[in-house]
Amino acid sequence: MDIDLFAGVAVSDLQRAVSWFDRFFGEAESFEPNDTERVWTVSEHRYIYVELEPEHAGHAMVTLFVDDFDGFVDVVAQRGIKPQTMETYGNGVRKAIYRDPDGNEIGVGGPPLGS
């Protein structure tokens, strides 16, 4: 069975969110399905979308896992976005937590160093 994944993030200001996520994802392909949503393709069959829903904004928790953690964190920092926190779990897995303008948590995990 094939499955496509769409992870949704409610936002209070669509244009502000689009600006932030465009910088965060860089060259990721994006599309606008309607006047209240914007979608970024983060990998084949995997998408993150923002939707204008002010009453729900700020409560999302989404985590991506990337193979080049340091490279991802560095490139996003070059675009002016730095993680709010970074941590390393007991098994060596690393995670950076970013917050969009509404406070939604976008986590980025990566394998232990040397993996």
C-alpha positions in Angstrom: 0.0 0.0 0.0 1.4 3.4 -1.0 0.8 6.3 1.4 1.3 10.0 0.9 1.7 12.1 4.1 0.4 15.6 4.6 1.3 17.2 7.9 -0.7 20.3 8.7 0.2 23.4 10.6 -2.4 26.0 11.5 -1.3 29.6 11.3 -2.8 33.0 12.1 -1.2 35.0 9.2 -0.8 33.1 5.9 1.6 35.5 4.3 3.9 35.7 7.3 3.9 31.9 7.6 4.6 31.4 3.9 7.6 33.7 4.2 9.0 31.8 7.1 8.4 28.3 5.7 9.8 29.4 2.3 13.0 30.4 4.1 13.0 27.3 6.2 12.5 24.9 3.3 14.5 26.8 0.8 14.2 25.2 -2.7 11.4 22.8 -1.7 8.7 22.7 -4.4 5.6 24.4 -3.2 2.0 24.9 -4.5 -1.1 26.8 -3.5 -4.2 24.5 -3.5 -6.5 27.4 -2.5 -6.6 30.8 -0.9 -6.0 29.6 2.7 -3.3 26.9 2.2 0.3 26.5 1.0 2.0 23.1 0.6 5.7 22.3 0.5 7.0 18.9 -0.8 9.7 17.9 1.6 10.3 14.5 0.1 8.6 12.2 -2.4 5.0 11.7 -1.2 5.7 13.8 1.9 4.3 17.2 2.4 3.9 19.9 5.0 1.2 22.4 4.6 0.1 25.6 6.4 -3.5 26.5 6.6 -5.0 29.8 7.8 -6.8 28.7 11.0 -6.1 31.4 13.6 -8.1 29.7 16.3 -5.8 26.7 16.2 -2.4 28.4 15.4 0.6 27.7 17.6 -0.2 24.1 18.6 1.4 22.0 15.9 4.3 19.6 16.5 6.0 18.3 13.4 9.3 16.5 13.2 11.4 15.7 10.1 14.3 13.3 10.2 17.2 14.2 7.8 20.3 12.3 6.9 22.6 15.4 7.0 21.5 17.0 10.2 24.5 19.5 10.4 24.1 20.5 6.8 20.4 21.1 7.2 20.9 23.2 10.4 23.7 25.2 8.7 21.7 25.9 5.5 18.6 27.0 7.5 20.8 29.3 9.6 22.2 30.9 6.5 18.6 31.8 5.6 18.3 33.5 9.0 16.4 30.9 11.0 18.1 29.4 14.0 16.8 26.6 16.3 15.3 27.6 19.6 16.9 24.6 21.2 19.1 21.7 20.3 19.5 18.4 22.1 21.2 15.0 21.8 19.4 11.9 23.1 21.1 9.1 25.0 21.3 7.1 21.8 23.1 9.9 20.0 20.2 11.1 17.9 20.2 14.9 17.6 17.2 17.2 17.4 16.8 20.9 16.6 13.6 22.6 17.5 12.4 25.6 15.5 9.4 27.7 16.1 7.5 29.5 13.4 6.0 33.0 14.0 2.9 31.4 15.7 5.0 29.2 17.9 4.3 25.9 16.1 7.2 23.4 16.7 9.1 22.2 13.7 11.6 19.7 14.9 14.5 18.4 12.8 16.2 15.2 13.9 19.3 13.5 12.6 21.4 10.5 13.2 24.2 10.3 15.8 27.6 11.8 14.7 29.6 9.4 12.6 26.6 7.3 11.5 
